[in-house]
Amino acid sequence: MLLSASVLSPWAAGKNKETLNPAGMNEQKRAIHALNRLTFGPRPGDVQRVMATGVDRWIEQQLHPEKLDDSEIRARLASLPTLDMSTRELVENFPPQQVIKAIADGKQSLPSDPVVRAVYNAQLDRYQEKQERKQEAAAEADSKTDSATMSRPESEQDWAEADEKLQELSAMAPDQRFRAVLAMSFEDRRVLIRSLKNRADELTDGMTPRQRDTIKALNNPQQVVTDELLQGKVLRAVYSERQLEEVMTDFWLNHFNVFIGKGADRYELTSYERDVIRPHAFGKFQDLLVATAQSPAMLFYLDNWLSVGPNSDFANGISRRGGKFRQANRPFGQSKSKQSGLNENYGRELMELHTLGVNGGYKQKDVTEVARVFTGWTLKEPRQGGGFVFDERKHEPGNKIVLGHRIKPAGEKEGLEVLHILAHHPSTAQFICSKLAMRFVSDNPPPVLVERMAHTFLKKDGDIREVLKTMFDSPEFWAQDQYRAKVKTPFEFVVSSLRASGAEVSDAMPIVHQLQNMGMPLYGAQPPTGYSMKADAWVNSSALLGRMNFALALTAGKLKGIQVDVRQLFGSERSETPTDPEQALSFLERSLLADDVSTQTHDVISARLQDPTISRRKLDDPARPPNVAVIEGLLLGSPEFQRR
């Protein structure tokens, strides 16, 4: 049931004429508010569980995630083995095109493991076929014929043969089927996989996660790495009991943004989130700052790995050889034309976006000096997925002046000194605390709250957990006008819908695709600023229509790999769903929104209850239960649910 924009006209502005104004933050509203701000939204029964624990005690538990049992999410993530691999292991097992080209050119050897070698051989066959087609295209006077050949779709005969082959393979035990697929010729396997399309799960049914990944990698190894990273983020947000940790990890990933579409970062982001961001989400800000500065993902994203001091030994040595920089150890995804030299990208974003803020008191001269400090912070064996290394030969010699501080020559320690200065600067405290308050409290956080948080930041040596405590203990956080006042980003909306509906997600990729359609692809913010947390970036008629249609598709069971049983929302109060649409609406308003529904929203939905697709009323069966899935979808798309 898709809706037109006209149906949403009462909600197009993102607000109701009647504004919700709770009489006070009683214990239930405090529980709802805490769940809406510290998690990705309450699940069925969460409000009651938090009230039973006590809101303040529950918040303290969330601030110490290591004490919370998260075995369920670990079990779910076990089906995504790449999430536990190092970047080097990802590159070795799921080779990028640059590695395949190096093997084809005789510059690198095939791996010894026969299963991994099968993936390489499949990519070599594809690479060689592509090269042959390029040669044929160059030789052809009319290139249209060749273009048609290159994009030839599978025929009905191919589909029929693939279906017959699938039936033959399905009769085999999973291990036997896995070996049979690996033994197929490149062309036969390609036709099989492409023809099956949405039936690929039948081919891998019963296989181990590693075997399934190998089968997928035969077609596109890089896609396996990115798909599992994307699915892992969705699953953690939906199912982790350590919800505040997930919210903070998402916050810091956005603050220290790295774009997945930039070459090597497709492989680096798995480790970046797991080893850099998540472990430091509640720790000292300086430790997080150092970890991001030395992260291969950040070094590559902002090009600091290329930065060479103009007066360094490396630059002088190159000059004597004719001014050409070596490109042999270029990471996969790096353009050949990229030239080394002093690069100011990281120095600028470090101060403007990571620490001081745009009005933090630095000047262009400071940007240049910071860039000189971080020359030599580079990558070791980048093509093999190597990590951070300091290369003294590329480091700019001499003193540097940063924000009035003289940085004496000390190699790598110069960078650590600058990071220390920035992490303890009053402007950094203000900027970081303002962004935290913007995420958890208001698009325009009260200055008095930010000042209080910044005082804690400086007093507690940048202890993020202590700053959060200050915020959660503040009257501003619990102010009545903050209740359901923050508009959810597309990611927050989609995940909160899954949690509120009690959805069972067996395949998270449809959710990934929905977020792309909503304009918020995961890890997909190309500029270093990341995604906006403010309502004005996400509230418009088109976006609201997209959210409503997502909610209706979710509750109607139209998203593959996601099951929603609306009956669980009626709880133990009823043994069956109501037969009266108005009664069903009343129950769902209570279950999904704790009755926090304005008269306007209730009336808009109530007016639609006579729609045959909802009422299901027939003259010969007046007691037929209404379509509660549609009612649930309309409530998930309501202005109240779109705010947290």
C-alpha positions as CSV (number, residue, x, y, z in Angstrom):
1,M,0.0,0.0,0.0
2,L,2.0,3.0,-1.3
3,L,0.8,6.5,-0.5
4,S,0.8,9.7,-2.5
5,A,2.1,13.0,-1.3
6,S,-1.4,14.3,-0.9
7,V,-2.2,11.8,1.8
8,L,0.7,13.1,3.8
9,S,-0.3,16.8,3.6
10,P,-1.1,17.1,7.3
11,W,2.4,15.8,8.1
12,A,4.4,17.4,5.3
13,A,5.9,20.0,7.6
14,G,7.0,17.3,10.0
15,K,4.9,18.7,12.9
16,N,1.4,18.5,14.2
17,K,-0.8,21.5,14.8
18,E,-1.2,20.0,18.2
19,T,2.1,19.8,19.9
20,L,2.6,17.0,22.4
21,N,3.3,18.6,25.9
22,P,3.6,16.0,28.6
23,A,2.4,17.2,31.9
24,G,5.7,16.1,33.4
25,M,8.4,13.5,33.2
26,N,6.9,10.8,35.3
27,E,8.7,7.5,35.4
28,Q,7.2,6.1,32.3
29,K,8.0,9.2,30.3
30,R,11.5,9.2,31.6
31,A,11.9,5.6,30.5
32,I,10.5,6.4,27.0
33,H,12.7,9.5,26.8
34,A,15.9,7.6,27.8
35,L,15.1,4.8,25.4
36,N,14.5,7.3,22.6
37,R,17.8,9.2,23.2
38,L,20.2,6.5,24.4
39,T,19.1,3.7,22.1
40,F,17.9,3.3,18.6
41,G,14.4,3.1,19.9
42,P,12.4,0.9,22.3
43,R,11.4,-2.6,21.5
44,P,8.2,-4.2,22.7
45,G,8.4,-4.5,26.4
46,D,11.5,-2.2,26.8
47,V,9.7,0.6,28.6
48,Q,8.4,-1.8,31.2
49,R,11.9,-3.4,31.6
50,V,13.6,0.0,32.1
51,M,11.0,1.1,34.6
52,A,11.5,-2.2,36.5
53,T,15.2,-1.7,36.6
54,G,14.9,2.0,37.3
55,V,15.8,4.7,34.7
56,D,18.9,6.0,36.4
57,R,20.3,2.5,37.1
58,W,19.5,1.5,33.5
59,I,21.5,4.5,32.2
60,E,24.4,3.6,34.4
61,Q,24.3,0.1,32.9
62,Q,24.4,1.5,29.4
63,L,27.4,3.6,30.3
64,H,29.3,0.4,31.1
65,P,28.6,-1.8,28.1
66,E,31.3,-4.3,29.0
67,K,29.0,-5.5,31.9
68,L,26.0,-6.2,29.6
69,D,25.5,-9.6,28.1
70,D,25.6,-9.2,24.3
71,S,25.7,-12.9,23.3
72,E,22.7,-12.6,21.0
73,I,24.3,-10.1,18.7
74,R,27.5,-12.1,18.7
75,A,25.6,-15.1,17.5
76,R,24.0,-13.1,14.7
77,L,27.3,-11.7,13.6
78,A,28.8,-15.1,13.4
79,S,27.3,-15.4,9.9
80,L,29.5,-12.5,8.8
81,P,33.0,-13.8,9.2
82,T,34.8,-10.8,7.5
83,L,33.9,-8.7,10.5
84,D,36.5,-10.5,12.6
85,M,39.3,-10.3,9.9
86,S,42.2,-7.9,9.8
87,T,42.6,-5.7,6.8
88,R,45.4,-7.8,5.6
89,E,43.3,-10.9,5.9
90,L,40.5,-9.2,3.9
91,V,42.8,-8.3,1.1
92,E,44.3,-11.8,1.0
93,N,40.9,-13.6,1.0
94,F,38.9,-11.1,-1.1
95,P,41.4,-9.6,-3.5
96,P,40.8,-6.2,-5.0
97,Q,41.3,-5.6,-8.7
98,Q,44.8,-4.1,-8.2
99,V,46.0,-7.4,-6.6
100,I,44.5,-9.4,-9.5
101,K,46.2,-7.2,-12.0
102,A,49.6,-7.6,-10.2
103,I,49.2,-11.4,-10.4
104,A,48.2,-11.2,-14.1
105,D,51.3,-9.1,-14.7
106,G,53.5,-11.6,-12.9
107,K,54.3,-9.2,-10.0
108,Q,52.6,-11.3,-7.4
109,S,52.0,-15.0,-6.9
110,L,48.8,-16.9,-6.3
111,P,47.9,-18.0,-2.7
112,S,48.7,-21.6,-1.7
113,D,45.3,-22.2,-0.1
114,P,43.2,-24.1,-2.8
115,V,39.9,-22.5,-1.7
116,V,41.3,-18.9,-1.7
117,R,43.1,-19.7,-5.0
118,A,39.8,-20.5,-6.6
119,V,38.6,-17.0,-5.8
120,Y,41.7,-15.6,-7.4
121,N,41.4,-17.8,-10.5
122,A,37.8,-16.7,-11.0
123,Q,38.9,-13.0,-10.9
124,L,41.9,-13.7,-13.2
125,D,39.5,-15.3,-15.7
126,R,37.3,-12.2,-15.5
127,Y,40.2,-9.9,-15.8
128,Q,41.7,-11.7,-18.8
129,E,38.3,-11.8,-20.5
130,K,37.9,-8.0,-19.9
131,Q,41.4,-7.4,-21.4
132,E,40.5,-9.6,-24.5
133,R,37.3,-7.7,-25.0
134,K,39.2,-4.4,-24.9
135,Q,41.6,-5.7,-27.5
136,E,38.7,-6.8,-29.7
137,A,37.0,-3.5,-29.3
138,A,40.1,-1.7,-30.4
139,A,40.4,-3.9,-33.5
140,E,36.7,-3.6,-34.4
141,A,35.7,-0.7,-36.7
142,D,32.2,-0.9,-35.3
143,S,32.4,-1.0,-31.6
144,K,28.6,-1.4,-31.1
145,T,28.8,-5.1,-31.8
146,D,31.4,-5.6,-29.1
147,S,29.5,-3.5,-26.6
148,A,26.5,-5.7,-27.1
149,T,28.6,-8.8,-26.5
150,M,30.1,-7.4,-23.3
151,S,26.7,-6.7,-21.8
152,R,24.9,-9.8,-23.2
153,P,22.1,-10.8,-20.8
154,E,21.5,-14.4,-19.9
155,S,19.0,-16.0,-22.3
156,E,16.0,-18.1,-21.5
157,Q,18.2,-21.1,-22.3
158,D,20.8,-20.0,-19.8
159,W,18.1,-19.6,-17.1
160,A,16.7,-23.0,-17.9
161,E,20.2,-24.6,-17.8
162,A,21.0,-22.7,-14.5
163,D,17.8,-24.0,-13.0
164,E,18.5,-27.5,-14.0
165,K,22.1,-27.2,-12.6
166,L,20.7,-25.8,-9.3
167,Q,18.4,-28.7,-8.9
168,E,21.3,-31.0,-9.5
169,L,23.5,-29.2,-6.9
170,S,20.7,-28.9,-4.4
171,A,20.5,-32.7,-4.2
172,M,24.1,-32.7,-2.9
173,A,25.3,-32.3,0.6
174,P,26.5,-28.7,1.3
175,D,30.3,-29.6,1.4
176,Q,29.9,-31.6,-1.9
177,R,27.9,-28.8,-3.5
178,F,30.6,-26.3,-2.4
179,R,33.4,-28.3,-4.0
180,A,31.3,-28.8,-7.2
181,V,30.8,-25.1,-7.6
182,L,34.5,-24.4,-7.2
183,A,35.2,-27.0,-9.8
184,M,33.0,-25.5,-12.5
185,S,34.4,-23.5,-15.4
186,F,34.5,-19.7,-15.1
187,E,31.8,-19.3,-17.8
188,D,29.5,-22.0,-16.4
189,R,29.8,-20.6,-12.9
190,R,29.2,-17.0,-14.0
191,V,26.0,-18.0,-16.0
192,L,24.8,-20.0,-13.0
193,I,25.3,-17.2,-10.5
194,R,24.0,-14.4,-12.7
195,S,20.9,-16.4,-13.8
196,L,20.0,-17.4,-10.3
197,K,20.0,-13.7,-9.1
198,N,17.6,-13.7,-6.2
199,R,17.8,-17.5,-5.8
200,A,21.5,-17.5,-4.8
201,D,20.6,-18.5,-1.2
202,E,19.4,-21.9,-2.6
203,L,22.9,-22.5,-3.9
204,T,24.6,-21.8,-0.6
205,D,21.9,-23.4,1.7
206,G,23.5,-25.3,4.5
207,M,27.0,-24.1,3.8
208,T,29.2,-22.6,6.5
209,P,29.5,-18.8,6.6
210,R,33.0,-19.0,5.2
211,Q,31.8,-21.3,2.3
212,R,29.0,-18.9,1.5
213,D,31.4,-16.0,1.4
214,T,33.7,-17.9,-1.0
215,I,30.8,-18.6,-3.4
216,K,29.9,-14.9,-3.4
217,A,33.5,-13.9,-3.8
218,L,33.8,-15.9,-7.0
219,N,31.6,-13.3,-8.5
220,N,32.7,-10.1,-6.6
221,P,35.1,-10.5,-3.7
222,Q,35.1,-6.8,-2.8
223,Q,31.3,-6.8,-2.5
224,V,31.5,-9.5,0.2
225,V,33.6,-7.2,2.4
226,T,31.4,-4.2,2.0
227,D,28.1,-6.1,2.2
228,E,29.0,-7.7,5.5
229,L,30.2,-4.4,7.0
230,L,26.9,-2.8,6.1
231,Q,24.8,-5.7,7.4
232,G,26.8,-5.8,10.6
233,K,26.0,-2.2,11.3
234,V,22.3,-2.7,10.8
235,L,22.2,-5.9,13.0
236,R,24.2,-4.3,15.8
237,A,21.9,-1.3,15.9
238,V,18.7,-3.4,15.9
239,Y,19.8,-6.2,18.3
240,S,22.6,-5.2,20.5
241,E,21.8,-4.9,24.2
242,R,24.7,-2.4,24.4
243,Q,22.6,0.3,22.7
244,L,24.4,3.3,24.0
245,E,27.6,1.9,22.8
246,E,26.1,1.5,19.3
247,V,24.8,5.0,19.4
248,M,28.2,6.4,20.5
249,T,30.0,4.3,17.9
250,D,27.7,5.7,15.2
251,F,28.3,9.2,16.6
252,W,32.1,8.9,16.5
253,L,32.0,7.3,13.1
254,N,30.1,10.3,11.8
255,H,32.4,12.7,13.6
256,F,35.5,11.1,12.3
257,N,33.9,10.3,9.0
258,V,35.6,8.0,6.4
259,F,33.9,7.5,3.0
260,I,33.5,3.8,2.0
261,G,33.5,4.7,-1.7
262,K,37.2,5.8,-1.6
263,G,39.4,3.0,-2.9
264,A,41.2,1.2,-0.1
265,D,38.7,2.4,2.6
266,R,36.3,-0.3,1.4
267,Y,38.7,-2.7,3.1
268,E,39.9,-0.5,5.9
269,L,36.5,0.5,7.4
270,T,35.9,-2.9,9.0
271,S,39.0,-2.5,11.2
272,Y,38.4,1.2,11.6
273,E,35.0,0.7,13.3
274,R,36.0,-2.5,15.2
275,D,39.5,-1.5,16.4
276,V,39.6,2.3,16.4
277,I,36.1,3.7,17.1
278,R,34.3,1.2,19.2
279,P,37.0,0.5,21.8
280,H,37.3,4.3,22.5
281,A,33.7,5.3,22.4
282,F,33.5,5.9,26.2
283,G,37.2,6.6,26.9
284,K,39.5,9.6,26.8
285,F,39.1,11.8,23.8
286,Q,42.8,12.1,23.3
287,D,43.1,8.3,22.9
288,L,40.4,8.3,20.3
289,L,42.0,11.2,18.5
290,V,45.4,9.4,18.4
291,A,43.7,6.2,17.3
292,T,42.0,7.9,14.4
293,A,45.1,9.9,13.4
294,Q,47.1,6.6,13.1
295,S,44.3,4.7,11.4
296,P,45.0,3.5,7.9
297,A,41.4,4.4,7.0
298,M,41.9,8.0,8.0
299,L,45.4,8.2,6.6
300,F,44.1,7.1,3.2
301,Y,40.8,9.0,3.3
302,L,42.4,12.4,3.9
303,D,45.5,11.5,1.9
304,N,48.0,12.1,4.8
305,W,49.8,8.9,3.8
306,L,50.9,10.8,0.7
307,S,52.1,13.8,2.6
308,V,55.9,14.4,2.3
309,G,57.9,17.2,3.8
310,P,59.3,19.5,1.1
311,N,62.6,19.6,2.8
312,S,62.7,15.9,3.9
313,D,65.4,13.5,3.0
314,F,62.8,11.6,0.8
315,A,61.9,14.7,-1.2
316,N,65.5,15.7,-1.7
317,G,66.4,12.2,-2.8
318,I,63.6,12.2,-5.3
319,S,64.6,15.6,-6.6
320,R,68.0,14.3,-7.5
321,R,66.4,11.5,-9.5
322,G,64.4,13.9,-11.6
323,G,61.5,14.8,-9.4
324,K,59.5,11.6,-9.8
325,F,57.9,9.9,-6.8
326,R,57.8,6.2,-6.5
327,Q,54.3,4.8,-7.0
328,A,55.1,1.1,-6.8
329,N,53.7,0.7,-3.3
330,R,50.5,2.6,-4.1
331,P,47.5,1.2,-2.2
332,F,44.7,-0.4,-4.2
333,G,42.2,2.2,-5.3
334,Q,44.9,5.0,-5.4
335,S,45.2,6.9,-8.7
336,K,48.5,6.7,-10.5
337,S,48.4,10.4,-11.1
338,K,48.3,11.2,-7.3
339,Q,51.5,13.1,-6.5
340,S,53.2,13.3,-3.2
341,G,54.1,16.5,-1.5
342,L,52.9,18.5,1.5
343,N,49.2,17.6,1.9
344,E,47.0,19.8,4.2
345,N,43.8,17.8,4.1
346,Y,44.2,16.1,7.4
347,G,45.7,19.1,9.2
348,R,42.7,21.2,8.1
349,E,40.0,18.6,9.0
350,L,41.8,17.7,12.3
351,M,41.3,21.3,13.5
352,E,38.0,22.2,11.8
353,L,36.0,19.0,12.1
354,H,37.8,16.7,14.7
355,T,38.8,19.1,17.4
356,L,38.6,23.0,17.5
357,G,35.7,23.6,15.2
358,V,35.4,26.1,12.4
359,N,35.6,29.0,14.8
360,G,38.1,27.5,17.1
361,G,40.8,30.1,16.8
362,Y,43.2,28.6,14.3
363,K,44.5,30.2,11.2
364,Q,45.7,29.0,7.8
365,K,49.3,29.2,9.0
366,D,48.3,26.6,11.7
367,V,46.9,24.3,9.1
368,T,50.2,24.4,7.2
369,E,52.2,23.9,10.3
370,V,50.1,20.9,11.4
371,A,50.4,19.4,8.0
372,R,54.2,19.7,8.3
373,V,54.0,18.0,11.7
374,F,52.2,15.0,10.3
375,T,54.5,14.4,7.3
376,G,55.8,10.9,7.6
377,W,52.6,9.5,9.2
378,T,52.0,7.0,6.4
379,L,51.1,3.3,5.6
380,K,53.3,0.2,5.6
381,E,52.7,-2.1,2.6
382,P,49.5,-0.5,1.7
383,R,48.7,-2.8,-1.1
384,Q,48.8,-5.8,1.3
385,G,46.5,-4.0,3.9
386,G,49.4,-3.0,6.1
387,G,49.0,-0.5,9.0
388,F,50.4,2.8,10.3
389,V,54.1,3.5,10.2
390,F,56.1,6.6,10.8
391,D,58.7,7.2,8.0
392,E,61.4,9.6,9.2
393,R,62.7,10.1,5.7
394,K,59.4,11.8,4.7
395,H,59.1,14.0,7.8
396,E,59.6,17.7,7.5
397,P,62.6,18.7,9.6
398,G,62.8,21.8,11.9
399,N,60.6,23.6,14.4
400,K,56.9,24.2,13.8
401,I,54.6,26.7,15.5
402,V,51.0,25.4,16.2
403,L,48.5,27.7,17.9
404,G,51.4,29.6,19.5
405,H,53.2,26.4,20.7
406,R,56.7,25.7,19.5
407,I,56.9,22.1,18.4
408,K,60.6,21.1,18.6
409,P,62.0,18.4,16.2
410,A,61.0,15.0,17.6
411,G,59.8,12.9,14.7
412,E,56.6,11.0,15.4
413,K,56.4,12.6,18.8
414,E,55.6,15.9,17.2
415,G,52.3,14.6,16.0
416,L,51.5,13.2,19.4
417,E,52.3,16.6,21.0
418,V,50.0,18.4,18.6
419,L,47.2,15.9,19.3
420,H,47.6,16.4,23.0
421,I,47.4,20.2,22.6
422,L,44.3,19.9,20.5
423,A,42.6,17.4,22.7
424,H,43.0,19.7,25.8
425,H,42.1,22.9,24.1
426,P,39.0,24.8,25.4
427,S,37.6,25.2,21.9
428,T,37.8,21.4,21.5
429,A,35.8,20.9,24.7
430,Q,33.2,23.3,23.5
431,F,33.0,21.8,20.0
432,I,32.8,18.2,21.0
433,C,30.3,18.8,23.8
434,S,28.1,20.9,21.5
435,K,27.9,18.1,19.0
436,L,27.2,15.5,21.8
437,A,24.4,17.8,23.1
438,M,23.1,18.2,19.6
439,R,22.8,14.4,19.2
440,F,21.3,13.7,22.6
441,V,19.4,16.8,23.5
442,S,18.5,19.4,20.9
443,D,19.4,20.7,17.4
444,N,20.2,23.9,19.2
445,P,21.5,22.8,22.6
446,P,21.3,25.2,25.5
447,P,24.6,27.0,25.9
448,V,24.5,26.5,29.7
449,L,24.4,22.8,29.2
450,V,27.3,22.8,26.7
451,E,29.3,25.0,29.1
452,R,28.7,22.5,32.0
453,M,29.7,19.5,29.8
454,A,32.8,21.4,28.5
455,H,33.8,22.0,32.1
456,T,33.6,18.3,32.8
457,F,35.5,17.6,29.6
458,L,38.5,19.7,30.7
459,K,38.4,18.8,34.3
460,K,38.2,15.0,33.6
461,D,40.9,15.0,30.9
462,G,38.4,14.5,28.1
463,D,36.7,11.5,29.7
464,I,33.8,10.9,27.4
465,R,31.8,8.8,29.9
466,E,32.0,11.5,32.4
467,V,30.8,14.1,29.9
468,L,27.9,11.9,29.0
469,K,27.0,11.5,32.7
470,T,27.0,15.3,33.1
471,M,24.6,15.5,30.2
472,F,22.3,12.7,31.3
473,D,22.2,14.2,34.9
474,S,21.2,17.7,33.6
475,P,17.8,19.3,33.9
476,E,18.1,20.3,30.2
477,F,18.2,16.7,29.1
478,W,15.0,15.9,31.0
479,A,13.2,19.2,30.0
480,Q,9.6,18.7,29.0
481,D,10.1,20.4,25.7
482,Q,12.7,17.8,24.7
483,Y,10.3,14.9,24.9
484,R,9.9,13.5,21.3
485,A,11.4,16.7,19.9
486,K,14.4,15.4,17.9
487,V,13.7,14.3,14.3
488,K,15.2,11.0,13.5
489,T,17.7,10.6,10.7
490,P,16.8,8.0,8.1
491,F,19.1,5.5,9.8
492,E,17.5,6.2,13.2
493,F,14.0,6.0,11.8
494,V,14.6,2.7,9.9
495,V,16.3,1.0,12.9
496,S,13.7,2.3,15.4
497,S,11.0,0.9,13.1
498,L,12.6,-2.5,13.1
499,R,13.0,-2.4,16.9
500,A,9.5,-1.1,17.6
501,S,7.8,-3.7,15.4
502,G,9.9,-6.5,16.9
503,A,11.1,-7.4,13.4
504,E,13.2,-10.5,12.7
505,V,16.0,-9.6,10.3
506,S,17.5,-12.6,8.6
507,D,18.9,-10.5,5.7
508,A,19.9,-6.9,6.4
509,M,20.7,-6.0,2.8
510,P,17.1,-4.8,2.0
511,I,17.5,-2.4,4.9
512,V,20.8,-1.2,3.4
513,H,19.1,-0.5,0.1
514,Q,16.3,1.3,1.8
515,L,18.7,3.7,3.4
516,Q,20.4,4.3,0.1
517,N,16.9,5.3,-1.3
518,M,16.4,7.6,1.7
519,G,19.6,9.5,0.9
520,M,21.6,8.1,3.8
521,P,23.7,5.2,2.6
522,L,25.8,3.6,5.4
523,Y,29.4,4.9,5.5
524,G,28.3,6.9,2.4
525,A,28.9,10.5,3.4
526,Q,31.6,11.6,0.9
527,P,32.7,14.9,2.6
528,P,34.6,14.8,5.9
529,T,31.7,16.6,7.6
530,G,29.7,13.3,7.7
531,Y,25.8,13.4,7.9
532,S,23.9,16.2,9.5
533,M,22.1,15.5,12.8
534,K,19.7,18.4,12.4
535,A,16.1,18.1,11.3
536,D,16.3,20.5,8.4
537,A,18.6,18.2,6.5
538,W,16.0,15.4,6.5
539,V,12.5,16.9,6.7
540,N,10.8,17.5,3.4
541,S,7.7,16.0,1.7
542,S,9.6,13.6,-0.5
543,A,11.6,12.2,2.5
544,L,8.4,11.9,4.6
545,L,6.7,10.0,1.8
546,G,9.7,7.7,1.5
547,R,9.6,7.0,5.3
548,M,5.8,6.2,5.2
549,N,6.2,3.9,2.2
550,F,9.0,2.1,4.0
551,A,6.9,1.7,7.1
552,L,4.0,0.2,5.2
553,A,6.3,-2.1,3.2
554,L,7.9,-3.3,6.5
555,T,4.7,-4.1,8.3
556,A,3.1,-5.7,5.2
557,G,6.1,-8.1,5.0
558,K,7.2,-6.8,1.6
559,L,10.9,-6.6,2.5
560,K,12.7,-9.8,1.8
561,G,14.5,-11.3,4.7
562,I,12.5,-9.3,7.3
563,Q,9.5,-10.7,9.1
564,V,7.1,-8.7,11.3
565,D,4.4,-10.3,13.5
566,V,2.1,-7.5,14.5
567,R,0.3,-9.7,16.9
568,Q,3.1,-9.5,19.5
569,L,2.4,-5.8,19.9
570,F,-1.0,-6.6,21.4
571,G,0.8,-8.2,24.3
572,S,-0.8,-10.4,26.9
573,E,-3.9,-8.2,27.2
574,R,-5.6,-10.1,24.3
575,S,-5.5,-13.6,23.0
576,E,-6.3,-12.4,19.5
577,T,-6.2,-9.2,17.4
578,P,-9.2,-6.9,17.8
579,T,-12.0,-7.1,15.2
580,D,-12.8,-3.4,15.4
581,P,-10.4,-1.1,13.5
582,E,-10.7,1.7,16.0
583,Q,-9.9,-0.7,18.9
584,A,-6.9,-2.0,16.9
585,L,-5.7,1.6,16.4
586,S,-6.0,2.3,20.1
587,F,-4.0,-0.8,21.1
588,L,-1.3,0.0,18.5
589,E,-1.0,3.6,19.6
590,R,-0.4,2.4,23.1
591,S,2.1,-0.3,22.0
592,L,4.2,1.7,19.5
593,L,3.9,5.2,21.0
594,A,2.7,4.8,24.6
595,D,-0.4,6.8,23.6
596,D,1.8,9.8,22.7
597,V,-0.3,10.5,19.7
598,S,-1.8,13.9,18.9
599,T,-5.5,14.3,18.1
600,Q,-4.5,15.3,14.5
601,T,-2.5,12.2,13.9
602,H,-5.2,10.0,15.4
603,D,-7.9,11.6,13.3
604,V,-5.9,11.3,10.1
605,I,-5.4,7.6,10.6
606,S,-8.9,7.0,11.9
607,A,-10.3,8.6,8.8
608,R,-8.5,5.9,6.8
609,L,-9.8,2.9,8.8
610,Q,-12.9,2.5,6.5
611,D,-10.6,1.9,3.6
612,P,-11.3,-1.7,2.4
613,T,-7.6,-2.5,2.5
614,I,-7.7,-1.8,6.3
615,S,-11.2,-2.6,7.5
616,R,-11.6,-5.9,5.4
617,R,-15.3,-5.6,6.2
618,K,-17.7,-7.8,4.1
619,L,-21.5,-8.1,4.4
620,D,-21.2,-11.8,5.0
621,D,-18.4,-11.5,7.5
622,P,-18.7,-8.2,9.5
623,A,-16.4,-9.5,12.3
624,R,-13.4,-10.1,10.0
625,P,-10.3,-8.7,11.8
626,P,-8.9,-5.5,10.2
627,N,-5.6,-5.3,8.5
628,V,-3.6,-4.3,11.6
629,A,-0.3,-4.3,9.6
630,V,-1.5,-1.2,7.6
631,I,-2.5,0.5,10.9
632,E,0.9,-0.3,12.3
633,G,2.6,1.0,9.2
634,L,0.7,4.3,9.4
635,L,1.7,4.8,13.0
636,L,5.3,4.1,12.3
637,G,5.2,6.7,9.6
638,S,3.5,9.3,11.9
639,P,5.2,12.5,13.0
640,E,5.3,11.3,16.6
641,F,7.2,8.1,15.7
642,Q,9.6,10.1,13.4
643,R,10.7,12.1,16.4
644,R,12.6,10.8,19.4
